[in-house]
Amino acid sequence: MRYTSTRGAAPELEFEDVLLTGLARDGGLYLPVTWPRLPGETIAAMAGKSYAEVATEVMLPFIGPSPLADEFAAIVEDAYVGFDHPAVVPLKQVGANEFLLELFHGPTFAFKDCALQLLGRLFDNVLSRRGKRVTIVGATSGDTGSAAIEACRGRDAIDIFILHPYGRVSDVQRRQMTTVADANVHNIAIEGTFDDCQALVKAMFNDQAFRDRLSLSAVNSINWARVMAQIVYYFTAAVSLGGPHRPVAFSVPTGNFGDVFAGYGASLMGLPIDRLLVATNRNDILARFFESGSYRSGTVEPTMSPSMDIQVSSNFERLLFDLCDRDGDRVRGLMDGFTQSGAFTVPGNILARANSQFAGLRCSEEDTAATIDRTLSETGELIDPHTAVGLHAAAEARGRGLVAADVPMITLSTAHPAKFPAAVETSCGRTPAMPARLAALMDKPERFDVLPHDLLAVQSYISDRATL
Ligand SMILES: *Cc1c(COP(=O)(O)O)cnc(C)c1O
């Protein structure tokens, strides 16, 4: 399979290079040149197969004939064997036709494991075969760092350095990163804020000599392989509720638009989807786009669903490319306008097309709390604030007649409630029990170094420890 950039000015690449490259050279994001389509019988036959079997079937067409393809089934099997539920992503009924798709059974209790557990293994496989190594560098305000570390720990071809703001992440979040004992994992606590950490990472990527010498790389959310891995659970969930013969709707707690774009990808591959709800918290750039056609960034406001506190939604460019009939020049024009003025507006026909498949819905902090409380009293389920944003959007879409009552509604449950105990406790008066695997972190020794907010200090720390 070949891949093209959303801005039309970067070379087409094969899967393995897209995996290792991340962002295209023209600043765009990679997408397959054509979307593979799965026949109805193939989709129907997914019923009863294991998650790893379906995952292999859905993803193989994106890889194409290659040494990686030959080993792919075994890599996928290994990526999901550590999830603590036999279904990997179990579906739970919470109403007459309402369901939660639990995506938090991976090692760090949040949905990013679903893609990153595979990504780390794919990186390692391709790099080892090529005799290359990378140094992965990232900044975290708490959650993504641990998912990236769990994905890369112990992998031969990777060193990973994660910067977190010293004293500014929760105990559990820090311990999820710092108790990992593998020698290729390096935690750096920066004397500064998350923004300082991010600025340091950006500066390291902008230092071309340093970047080349250390083969810097990232596993961030614009990586195509992350989107690809997330397409899988849209298939497994829909098929277990009668797909492809019966369309289903999904409500997706959204930040960078990677997860909900994967749902769109599933529909392009032939899965009948009634509607995709783009559920945002009060950082609602996407909800405003689907209402008005205007994509305009604001200032980030903190919420109790912090993994969705974004100003710019990077994967949205992938949808824009399709809405512009895959015209890379046009996408580049819109994105350049966005860089200059912080906004662009699409014409009415494009907005109408977007709204034929999506709907954007926002959820206030009050409604998030009320949804956690109501869900507990009506169903006995404790849910995390991100999931609550999704459930609120689902109810709202039903109320507005956007999704008919006979269409099953699947809300993606993106984090375990125990990852956000304070918000859950404030909302419903109950503290989620800490899973044994999280509680065990409290007794393990931690390993991290504290560095000043100083680029040279961080660079020399990394140079000294990366295996080249
Ligand atoms: C990252 C994240 C999201 C948002 O997913 P996107 O792909 O960025 O839209 C939602 N919930 C949780 C818990 C997350 O970690």
The ligand as an SDF file (V2000), in Angstrom:
LIG
                    3D

 15 15  0  0  0  0  0  0  0  0999 V2000
   -6.2220   10.8010   23.9240 C   0  0  0  0  0  0  0  0  0  0  0  0
   -7.5320   10.6040   24.6450 C   0  0  0  0  0  0  0  0  0  0  0  0
   -8.7770   10.9740   24.0750 C   0  0  0  0  0  0  0  0  0  0  0  0
   -8.8740   11.6980   22.7470 C   0  0  0  0  0  0  0  0  0  0  0  0
   -8.5350   10.9000   21.6340 O   0  0  0  0  0  0  0  0  0  0  0  0
   -8.1260   11.6140   20.2560 P   0  0  0  0  0  0  0  0  0  0  0  0
   -7.7230   10.4810   19.3750 O   0  0  0  0  0  0  0  0  0  0  0  0
   -6.9990   12.5490   20.5710 O   0  0  0  0  0  0  0  0  0  0  0  0
   -9.3280   12.3320   19.7520 O   0  0  0  0  0  0  0  0  0  0  0  0
   -9.9320   10.7030   24.7860 C   0  0  0  0  0  0  0  0  0  0  0  0
   -9.8910   10.1240   26.0060 N   0  0  0  0  0  0  0  0  0  0  0  0
   -8.7240    9.7530   26.5900 C   0  0  0  0  0  0  0  0  0  0  0  0
   -8.7490    9.1350   27.9490 C   0  0  0  0  0  0  0  0  0  0  0  0
   -7.5110    9.9720   25.9310 C   0  0  0  0  0  0  0  0  0  0  0  0
   -6.3610    9.6110   26.5220 O   0  0  0  0  0  0  0  0  0  0  0  0
  1  2  1  0
  2  3  1  0
  2 14  2  0
  3  4  1  0
  3 10  2  0
  4  5  1  0
  5  6  1  0
  6  7  2  0
  6  8  1  0
  6  9  1  0
 10 11  1  0
 11 12  2  0
 12 13  1  0
 12 14  1  0
 14 15  1  0
M  END
$$$$
